[in-house]
Amino acid sequence: MIGKEKNPKPVVRCSECDSETDHYYIFVSPINEESAVCWQCQMREEKGFNAKKTFRRQSRRGTIPR
């Protein structure tokens, strides 16, 4: 049983990106409502990076004026 969890988490839907995942954090609001946020969305928020998951930087075309 290497790599298998004894008590795996159930699969839930992320409240940010709406994807199903078993790697998530549970946050409890002041009115006692739970929301699940996947690891990817949480890392994106911690970095302050708000681009889409598929975002890629393209090289600049042409010359840069001085």
SEFIZA-3560 file (N, C-alpha, C; in Angstrom, 3 decimals):
REM SEFIZA-3560
<numar><xx>0.812</xx><yy>-1.191</yy><zz>0.000</zz><atom>N</atom></numar>
<numar><xx>0.000</xx><yy>0.000</yy><zz>0.000</zz><atom>CA</atom></numar>
<numar><xx>0.862</xx><yy>1.263</yy><zz>0.000</zz><atom>C</atom></numar>
<numar><xx>1.914</xx><yy>1.257</yy><zz>-0.723</zz><atom>N</atom></numar>
<numar><xx>2.757</xx><yy>2.444</yy><zz>-0.809</zz><atom>CA</atom></numar>
<numar><xx>2.058</xx><yy>3.484</yy><zz>-1.663</zz><atom>C</atom></numar>
<numar><xx>1.974</xx><yy>4.720</yy><zz>-1.162</zz><atom>N</atom></numar>
<numar><xx>1.367</xx><yy>5.801</yy><zz>-1.919</zz><atom>CA</atom></numar>
<numar><xx>-0.147</xx><yy>5.871</yy><zz>-1.787</zz><atom>C</atom></numar>
<numar><xx>-0.757</xx><yy>4.956</yy><zz>-1.061</zz><atom>N</atom></numar>
<numar><xx>-2.211</xx><yy>4.973</yy><zz>-0.874</zz><atom>CA</atom></numar>
<numar><xx>-2.514</xx><yy>5.538</yy><zz>0.508</zz><atom>C</atom></numar>
<numar><xx>-3.509</xx><yy>6.403</yy><zz>0.570</zz><atom>N</atom></numar>
<numar><xx>-3.920</xx><yy>6.959</yy><zz>1.845</zz><atom>CA</atom></numar>
<numar><xx>-4.836</xx><yy>5.979</yy><zz>2.569</zz><atom>C</atom></numar>
<numar><xx>-4.761</xx><yy>5.973</yy><zz>3.876</zz><atom>N</atom></numar>
<numar><xx>-5.636</xx><yy>5.103</yy><zz>4.649</zz><atom>CA</atom></numar>
<numar><xx>-7.065</xx><yy>5.630</yy><zz>4.631</zz><atom>C</atom></numar>
<numar><xx>-7.218</xx><yy>6.934</yy><zz>4.745</zz><atom>N</atom></numar>
<numar><xx>-8.541</xx><yy>7.564</yy><zz>4.731</zz><atom>CA</atom></numar>
<numar><xx>-8.561</xx><yy>8.633</yy><zz>3.647</zz><atom>C</atom></numar>
<numar><xx>-8.799</xx><yy>8.242</yy><zz>2.395</zz><atom>N</atom></numar>
<numar><xx>-8.767</xx><yy>9.241</yy><zz>1.318</zz><atom>CA</atom></numar>
<numar><xx>-9.926</xx><yy>10.228</yy><zz>1.431</zz><atom>C</atom></numar>
<numar><xx>-9.675</xx><yy>11.461</yy><zz>0.977</zz><atom>N</atom></numar>
<numar><xx>-10.717</xx><yy>12.483</yy><zz>0.976</zz><atom>CA</atom></numar>
<numar><xx>-11.704</xx><yy>12.190</yy><zz>-0.145</zz><atom>C</atom></numar>
<numar><xx>-12.960</xx><yy>12.534</yy><zz>0.053</zz><atom>N</atom></numar>
<numar><xx>-13.918</xx><yy>12.376</yy><zz>-1.046</zz><atom>CA</atom></numar>
<numar><xx>-13.664</xx><yy>13.422</yy><zz>-2.126</zz><atom>C</atom></numar>
<numar><xx>-14.050</xx><yy>13.122</yy><zz>-3.338</zz><atom>N</atom></numar>
<numar><xx>-13.891</xx><yy>14.051</yy><zz>-4.449</zz><atom>CA</atom></numar>
<numar><xx>-14.954</xx><yy>15.138</yy><zz>-4.312</zz><atom>C</atom></numar>
<numar><xx>-14.516</xx><yy>16.404</yy><zz>-4.407</zz><atom>N</atom></numar>
<numar><xx>-15.441</xx><yy>17.544</yy><zz>-4.316</zz><atom>CA</atom></numar>
<numar><xx>-15.221</xx><yy>18.470</yy><zz>-5.494</zz><atom>C</atom></numar>
<numar><xx>-16.134</xx><yy>19.405</yy><zz>-5.686</zz><atom>N</atom></numar>
<numar><xx>-16.038</xx><yy>20.387</yy><zz>-6.757</zz><atom>CA</atom></numar>
<numar><xx>-15.477</xx><yy>21.678</yy><zz>-6.160</zz><atom>C</atom></numar>
<numar><xx>-14.435</xx><yy>22.223</yy><zz>-6.784</zz><atom>N</atom></numar>
<numar><xx>-13.791</xx><yy>23.455</yy><zz>-6.322</zz><atom>CA</atom></numar>
<numar><xx>-14.771</xx><yy>24.621</yy><zz>-6.478</zz><atom>C</atom></numar>
<numar><xx>-14.840</xx><yy>25.474</yy><zz>-5.464</zz><atom>N</atom></numar>
<numar><xx>-15.759</xx><yy>26.616</yy><zz>-5.531</zz><atom>CA</atom></numar>
<numar><xx>-15.210</xx><yy>27.743</yy><zz>-6.396</zz><atom>C</atom></numar>
<numar><xx>-13.924</xx><yy>27.705</yy><zz>-6.748</zz><atom>N</atom></numar>
<numar><xx>-13.311</xx><yy>28.750</yy><zz>-7.579</zz><atom>CA</atom></numar>
<numar><xx>-13.354</xx><yy>28.396</yy><zz>-9.070</zz><atom>C</atom></numar>
<numar><xx>-12.817</xx><yy>27.219</yy><zz>-9.433</zz><atom>N</atom></numar>
<numar><xx>-12.698</xx><yy>26.862</yy><zz>-10.853</zz><atom>CA</atom></numar>
<numar><xx>-13.707</xx><yy>25.804</yy><zz>-11.298</zz><atom>C</atom></numar>
<numar><xx>-14.494</xx><yy>25.273</yy><zz>-10.380</zz><atom>N</atom></numar>
<numar><xx>-15.561</xx><yy>24.321</yy><zz>-10.671</zz><atom>CA</atom></numar>
<numar><xx>-15.046</xx><yy>22.988</yy><zz>-11.231</zz><atom>C</atom></numar>
<numar><xx>-13.835</xx><yy>22.602</yy><zz>-10.870</zz><atom>N</atom></numar>
<numar><xx>-13.315</xx><yy>21.299</yy><zz>-11.306</zz><atom>CA</atom></numar>
<numar><xx>-13.411</xx><yy>20.306</yy><zz>-10.144</zz><atom>C</atom></numar>
<numar><xx>-13.529</xx><yy>19.029</yy><zz>-10.468</zz><atom>N</atom></numar>
<numar><xx>-13.586</xx><yy>18.000</yy><zz>-9.441</zz><atom>CA</atom></numar>
<numar><xx>-12.169</xx><yy>17.608</yy><zz>-9.050</zz><atom>C</atom></numar>
<numar><xx>-11.916</xx><yy>17.530</yy><zz>-7.756</zz><atom>N</atom></numar>
<numar><xx>-10.577</xx><yy>17.219</yy><zz>-7.284</zz><atom>CA</atom></numar>
<numar><xx>-10.635</xx><yy>16.538</yy><zz>-5.922</zz><atom>C</atom></numar>
<numar><xx>-9.570</xx><yy>15.802</yy><zz>-5.614</zz><atom>N</atom></numar>
<numar><xx>-9.460</xx><yy>15.228</yy><zz>-4.277</zz><atom>CA</atom></numar>
<numar><xx>-8.307</xx><yy>15.873</yy><zz>-3.502</zz><atom>C</atom></numar>
<numar><xx>-7.693</xx><yy>16.902</yy><zz>-4.088</zz><atom>N</atom></numar>
<numar><xx>-6.644</xx><yy>17.684</yy><zz>-3.432</zz><atom>CA</atom></numar>
<numar><xx>-7.191</xx><yy>19.081</yy><zz>-3.206</zz><atom>C</atom></numar>
<numar><xx>-7.641</xx><yy>19.367</yy><zz>-1.991</zz><atom>N</atom></numar>
<numar><xx>-8.309</xx><yy>20.634</yy><zz>-1.733</zz><atom>CA</atom></numar>
<numar><xx>-8.167</xx><yy>21.053</yy><zz>-0.277</zz><atom>C</atom></numar>
<numar><xx>-8.502</xx><yy>22.298</yy><zz>-0.012</zz><atom>N</atom></numar>
<numar><xx>-8.585</xx><yy>22.859</yy><zz>1.325</zz><atom>CA</atom></numar>
<numar><xx>-10.049</xx><yy>23.160</yy><zz>1.601</zz><atom>C</atom></numar>
<numar><xx>-10.461</xx><yy>23.023</yy><zz>2.841</zz><atom>N</atom></numar>
<numar><xx>-11.817</xx><yy>23.393</yy><zz>3.248</zz><atom>CA</atom></numar>
<numar><xx>-11.706</xx><yy>24.670</yy><zz>4.077</zz><atom>C</atom></numar>
<numar><xx>-12.443</xx><yy>25.708</yy><zz>3.667</zz><atom>N</atom></numar>
<numar><xx>-12.486</xx><yy>26.963</yy><zz>4.393</zz><atom>CA</atom></numar>
<numar><xx>-13.877</xx><yy>27.126</yy><zz>4.991</zz><atom>C</atom></numar>
<numar><xx>-13.932</xx><yy>27.645</yy><zz>6.208</zz><atom>N</atom></numar>
<numar><xx>-15.200</xx><yy>27.862</yy><zz>6.889</zz><atom>CA</atom></numar>
<numar><xx>-15.409</xx><yy>29.367</yy><zz>7.021</zz><atom>C</atom></numar>
<numar><xx>-16.570</xx><yy>29.851</yy><zz>6.547</zz><atom>N</atom></numar>
<numar><xx>-16.869</xx><yy>31.280</yy><zz>6.585</zz><atom>CA</atom></numar>
<numar><xx>-17.380</xx><yy>31.659</yy><zz>7.985</zz><atom>C</atom></numar>
<numar><xx>-17.481</xx><yy>32.959</yy><zz>8.278</zz><atom>N</atom></numar>
<numar><xx>-17.995</xx><yy>33.392</yy><zz>9.586</zz><atom>CA</atom></numar>
<numar><xx>-19.430</xx><yy>32.924</yy><zz>9.858</zz><atom>C</atom></numar>
<numar><xx>-20.199</xx><yy>32.640</yy><zz>8.813</zz><atom>N</atom></numar>
<numar><xx>-21.562</xx><yy>32.142</yy><zz>9.028</zz><atom>CA</atom></numar>
<numar><xx>-21.617</xx><yy>30.617</yy><zz>8.963</zz><atom>C</atom></numar>
<numar><xx>-20.453</xx><yy>29.986</yy><zz>9.146</zz><atom>N</atom></numar>
<numar><xx>-20.311</xx><yy>28.533</yy><zz>9.254</zz><atom>CA</atom></numar>
<numar><xx>-20.663</xx><yy>27.789</yy><zz>7.969</zz><atom>C</atom></numar>
<numar><xx>-20.364</xx><yy>28.374</yy><zz>6.803</zz><atom>N</atom></numar>
<numar><xx>-20.528</xx><yy>27.681</yy><zz>5.535</zz><atom>CA</atom></numar>
<numar><xx>-19.155</xx><yy>27.199</yy><zz>5.069</zz><atom>C</atom></numar>
<numar><xx>-19.099</xx><yy>25.974</yy><zz>4.597</zz><atom>N</atom></numar>
<numar><xx>-17.845</xx><yy>25.402</yy><zz>4.123</zz><atom>CA</atom></numar>
<numar><xx>-17.714</xx><yy>25.596</yy><zz>2.622</zz><atom>C</atom></numar>
<numar><xx>-16.480</xx><yy>25.892</yy><zz>2.182</zz><atom>N</atom></numar>
<numar><xx>-16.201</xx><yy>25.960</yy><zz>0.751</zz><atom>CA</atom></numar>
<numar><xx>-14.878</xx><yy>25.244</yy><zz>0.496</zz><atom>C</atom></numar>
<numar><xx>-14.851</xx><yy>24.461</yy><zz>-0.570</zz><atom>N</atom></numar>
<numar><xx>-13.653</xx><yy>23.711</yy><zz>-0.937</zz><atom>CA</atom></numar>
<numar><xx>-12.936</xx><yy>24.453</yy><zz>-2.057</zz><atom>C</atom></numar>
<numar><xx>-11.615</xx><yy>24.632</yy><zz>-1.889</zz><atom>N</atom></numar>
<numar><xx>-10.783</xx><yy>25.291</yy><zz>-2.891</zz><atom>CA</atom></numar>
<numar><xx>-9.631</xx><yy>24.354</yy><zz>-3.210</zz><atom>C</atom></numar>
<numar><xx>-9.437</xx><yy>24.063</yy><zz>-4.514</zz><atom>N</atom></numar>
<numar><xx>-8.381</xx><yy>23.122</yy><zz>-4.913</zz><atom>CA</atom></numar>
<numar><xx>-6.997</xx><yy>23.744</yy><zz>-4.692</zz><atom>C</atom></numar>
<numar><xx>-5.989</xx><yy>22.898</yy><zz>-4.683</zz><atom>N</atom></numar>
<numar><xx>-4.629</xx><yy>23.355</yy><zz>-4.433</zz><atom>CA</atom></numar>
<numar><xx>-4.167</xx><yy>24.350</yy><zz>-5.488</zz><atom>C</atom></numar>
<numar><xx>-4.532</xx><yy>24.127</yy><zz>-6.755</zz><atom>N</atom></numar>
<numar><xx>-4.095</xx><yy>25.024</yy><zz>-7.830</zz><atom>CA</atom></numar>
<numar><xx>-4.666</xx><yy>26.423</yy><zz>-7.646</zz><atom>C</atom></numar>
<numar><xx>-5.939</xx><yy>26.527</yy><zz>-7.335</zz><atom>N</atom></numar>
<numar><xx>-6.559</xx><yy>27.848</yy><zz>-7.138</zz><atom>CA</atom></numar>
<numar><xx>-5.963</xx><yy>28.544</yy><zz>-5.914</zz><atom>C</atom></numar>
<numar><xx>-5.687</xx><yy>27.795</yy><zz>-4.866</zz><atom>N</atom></numar>
<numar><xx>-5.111</xx><yy>28.384</yy><zz>-3.661</zz><atom>CA</atom></numar>
<numar><xx>-3.696</xx><yy>28.889</yy><zz>-3.938</zz><atom>C</atom></numar>
<numar><xx>-2.896</xx><yy>28.124</yy><zz>-4.668</zz><atom>N</atom></numar>
<numar><xx>-1.536</xx><yy>28.565</yy><zz>-4.996</zz><atom>CA</atom></numar>
<numar><xx>-1.575</xx><yy>29.811</yy><zz>-5.876</zz><atom>C</atom></numar>
<numar><xx>-2.515</xx><yy>29.846</yy><zz>-6.821</zz><atom>N</atom></numar>
<numar><xx>-2.653</xx><yy>30.994</yy><zz>-7.709</zz><atom>CA</atom></numar>
<numar><xx>-3.002</xx><yy>32.252</yy><zz>-6.908</zz><atom>C</atom></numar>
<numar><xx>-3.880</xx><yy>32.110</yy><zz>-5.918</zz><atom>N</atom></numar>
<numar><xx>-4.272</xx><yy>33.262</yy><zz>-5.100</zz><atom>CA</atom></numar>
<numar><xx>-3.129</xx><yy>33.711</yy><zz>-4.198</zz><atom>C</atom></numar>
<numar><xx>-2.356</xx><yy>32.762</yy><zz>-3.650</zz><atom>N</atom></numar>
<numar><xx>-1.237</xx><yy>33.116</yy><zz>-2.780</zz><atom>CA</atom></numar>
<numar><xx>-0.154</xx><yy>33.861</yy><zz>-3.544</zz><atom>C</atom></numar>
<numar><xx>0.043</xx><yy>33.517</yy><zz>-4.812</zz><atom>N</atom></numar>
<numar><xx>1.041</xx><yy>34.200</yy><zz>-5.634</zz><atom>CA</atom></numar>
<numar><xx>0.544</xx><yy>35.545</yy><zz>-6.122</zz><atom>C</atom></numar>
<numar><xx>-0.764</xx><yy>35.765</yy><zz>-6.104</zz><atom>N</atom></numar>
<numar><xx>-1.317</xx><yy>36.995</yy><zz>-6.652</zz><atom>CA</atom></numar>
<numar><xx>-1.357</xx><yy>36.965</yy><zz>-8.163</zz><atom>C</atom></numar>
<numar><xx>-1.383</xx><yy>35.774</yy><zz>-8.728</zz><atom>N</atom></numar>
<numar><xx>-1.349</xx><yy>35.592</yy><zz>-10.166</zz><atom>CA</atom></numar>
<numar><xx>-2.751</xx><yy>35.243</yy><zz>-10.616</zz><atom>C</atom></numar>
<numar><xx>-3.413</xx><yy>36.135</yy><zz>-11.321</zz><atom>N</atom></numar>
<numar><xx>-4.815</xx><yy>35.913</yy><zz>-11.635</zz><atom>CA</atom></numar>
<numar><xx>-5.078</xx><yy>35.625</yy><zz>-13.111</zz><atom>C</atom></numar>
<numar><xx>-4.112</xx><yy>35.100</yy><zz>-13.808</zz><atom>N</atom></numar>
<numar><xx>-4.322</xx><yy>34.721</yy><zz>-15.209</zz><atom>CA</atom></numar>
<numar><xx>-4.947</xx><yy>33.331</yy><zz>-15.273</zz><atom>C</atom></numar>
<numar><xx>-5.422</xx><yy>32.956</yy><zz>-16.438</zz><atom>N</atom></numar>
<numar><xx>-6.013</xx><yy>31.632</yy><zz>-16.615</zz><atom>CA</atom></numar>
<numar><xx>-4.944</xx><yy>30.557</yy><zz>-16.458</zz><atom>C</atom></numar>
<numar><xx>-5.370</xx><yy>29.323</yy><zz>-16.195</zz><atom>N</atom></numar>
<numar><xx>-4.435</xx><yy>28.202</yy><zz>-16.055</zz><atom>CA</atom></numar>
<numar><xx>-3.628</xx><yy>27.980</yy><zz>-17.317</zz><atom>C</atom></numar>
<numar><xx>-4.221</xx><yy>28.248</yy><zz>-18.473</zz><atom>N</atom></numar>
<numar><xx>-3.557</xx><yy>27.978</yy><zz>-19.749</zz><atom>CA</atom></numar>
<numar><xx>-2.748</xx><yy>29.162</yy><zz>-20.258</zz><atom>C</atom></numar>
<numar><xx>-2.577</xx><yy>30.196</yy><zz>-19.435</zz><atom>N</atom></numar>
<numar><xx>-1.847</xx><yy>31.393</yy><zz>-19.844</zz><atom>CA</atom></numar>
<numar><xx>-0.385</xx><yy>31.064</yy><zz>-20.119</zz><atom>C</atom></numar>
<numar><xx>0.145</xx><yy>31.531</yy><zz>-21.276</zz><atom>N</atom></numar>
<numar><xx>1.567</xx><yy>31.375</yy><zz>-21.598</zz><atom>CA</atom></numar>
<numar><xx>2.086</xx><yy>32.695</yy><zz>-22.125</zz><atom>C</atom></numar>
<numar><xx>3.266</xx><yy>33.046</yy><zz>-21.721</zz><atom>N</atom></numar>
<numar><xx>3.876</xx><yy>34.276</yy><zz>-22.227</zz><atom>CA</atom></numar>
<numar><xx>4.397</xx><yy>34.030</yy><zz>-23.639</zz><atom>C</atom></numar>
<numar><xx>4.079</xx><yy>34.914</yy><zz>-24.542</zz><atom>N</atom></numar>
<numar><xx>4.566</xx><yy>34.822</yy><zz>-25.909</zz><atom>CA</atom></numar>
<numar><xx>5.766</xx><yy>35.757</yy><zz>-26.059</zz><atom>C</atom></numar>
<numar><xx>6.706</xx><yy>35.382</yy><zz>-26.898</zz><atom>N</atom></numar>
<numar><xx>7.863</xx><yy>36.241</yy><zz>-27.111</zz><atom>CA</atom></numar>
<numar><xx>7.431</xx><yy>37.494</yy><zz>-27.866</zz><atom>C</atom></numar>
<numar><xx>8.128</xx><yy>38.584</yy><zz>-27.602</zz><atom>N</atom></numar>
<numar><xx>7.788</xx><yy>39.824</yy><zz>-28.288</zz><atom>CA</atom></numar>
<numar><xx>8.217</xx><yy>39.738</yy><zz>-29.736</zz><atom>C</atom></numar>
<numar><xx>7.434</xx><yy>40.310</yy><zz>-30.602</zz><atom>N</atom></numar>
<numar><xx>7.781</xx><yy>40.329</yy><zz>-32.024</zz><atom>CA</atom></numar>
<numar><xx>8.329</xx><yy>41.705</yy><zz>-32.361</zz><atom>C</atom></numar>
<numar><xx>9.338</xx><yy>41.718</yy><zz>-33.187</zz><atom>N</atom></numar>
<numar><xx>9.917</xx><yy>42.990</yy><zz>-33.622</zz><atom>CA</atom></numar>
<numar><xx>10.961</xx><yy>43.488</yy><zz>-32.632</zz><atom>C</atom></numar>
<numar><xx>11.400</xx><yy>44.697</yy><zz>-32.859</zz><atom>N</atom></numar>
<numar><xx>12.418</xx><yy>45.294</yy><zz>-32.011</zz><atom>CA</atom></numar>
<numar><xx>11.765</xx><yy>46.218</yy><zz>-30.998</zz><atom>C</atom></numar>
<numar><xx>12.439</xx><yy>46.393</yy><zz>-29.911</zz><atom>N</atom></numar>
<numar><xx>11.957</xx><yy>47.288</yy><zz>-28.860</zz><atom>CA</atom></numar>
<numar><xx>12.587</xx><yy>48.649</yy><zz>-29.078</zz><atom>C</atom></numar>
<numar><xx>11.808</xx><yy>49.716</yy><zz>-29.230</zz><atom>N</atom></numar>
<numar><xx>12.396</xx><yy>51.050</yy><zz>-29.454</zz><atom>CA</atom></numar>
<numar><xx>13.140</xx><yy>51.530</yy><zz>-28.219</zz><atom>C</atom></numar>
<numar><xx>14.217</xx><yy>52.280</yy><zz>-28.442</zz><atom>N</atom></numar>
<numar><xx>15.009</xx><yy>52.784</yy><zz>-27.316</zz><atom>CA</atom></numar>
<numar><xx>14.715</xx><yy>54.200</yy><zz>-27.017</zz><atom>C</atom></numar>
//
